[in-house]
């Protein structure tokens, strides 16, 4: 991976009981001259035999990604994603 690319993975239990994958990615986009933080959640519903993916992307100019830490974006997104109910 390029030096300006960083990611982590985790799992979380959503409100309807399914286990989801959570991806947290940092990257720099030269065309926008901006830093990005992206949060992806992927979950499979056995009941519907369907996979779902939710993504949130934040764009900012802070090259150290401190804005993300100051605003606690990861904790915020985890809190939102955990409330998902697949029916």
C-alpha positions in Angstrom: 0.0 0.0 0.0 1.2 3.6 -0.6 2.6 5.4 2.4 -0.4 7.7 2.6 -2.9 4.8 2.9 -3.9 3.2 6.2 -6.7 1.0 7.1 -8.1 -1.2 9.9 -10.8 -3.9 10.2 -13.0 -4.9 13.0 -16.3 -6.7 13.6 -19.5 -5.5 15.3 -22.8 -6.9 16.2 -25.7 -4.9 14.7 -29.1 -4.4 16.4 -30.8 -7.2 14.5 -28.2 -9.7 15.6 -26.0 -10.1 12.6 -22.2 -9.8 12.8 -20.8 -7.2 10.4 -17.4 -6.3 9.1 -16.2 -2.7 9.7 -13.5 -1.1 7.6 -11.8 2.2 8.6 -9.6 3.7 5.8 -7.4 6.8 5.5 -6.2 8.0 2.1 -5.1 11.1 0.3 -6.7 12.0 -3.0 -4.4 14.1 -5.1 -7.1 15.3 -7.5 -9.0 16.9 -4.6 -5.8 17.7 -2.6 -7.6 16.4 0.4 -7.4 13.7 3.1 -10.3 11.3 3.4 -11.5 9.0 6.1 -13.9 6.3 5.0 -16.0 4.0 7.2 -17.5 0.9 5.5 -19.8 -1.7 7.1 -20.6 -5.0 5.3 -23.2 -7.3 6.7 -24.8 -10.5 5.4 -28.5 -11.3 6.1 -29.0 -15.1 6.0 -32.8 -14.5 6.2 -32.7 -12.5 2.9 -29.6 -14.1 1.4 -28.3 -10.6 0.7 -25.2 -8.6 1.7 -25.5 -4.9 2.6 -22.8 -2.3 2.6 -23.0 1.2 4.2 -20.3 3.8 3.6 -19.6 7.2 5.1 -16.8 9.3 3.8 -15.3 12.5 5.4 -13.1 14.9 3.5 -10.8 17.4 5.1 -7.4 19.2 4.7 -5.8 18.0 8.0 -2.8 15.9 6.9 -2.5 14.3 10.3 -6.1 13.2 10.5 -6.4 14.9 13.9 -9.8 16.2 13.0 -11.0 12.6 13.0 -9.6 12.0 16.5 -10.9 15.4 17.8 -14.5 14.7 16.6 -14.3 11.0 17.5 -15.6 10.0 14.1 -14.9 6.3 14.4 -16.9 6.0 17.7 -19.7 8.0 16.1 -19.9 5.8 13.0 -19.7 2.6 15.1 -22.6 3.9 17.2 -24.7 4.5 14.1 -23.8 1.3 12.4 -24.7 -0.8 15.5 -28.3 0.5 15.3 -28.9 -1.2 11.9 -31.9 -3.5 11.9 -32.2 -5.9 8.9 -35.8 -7.0 8.6 
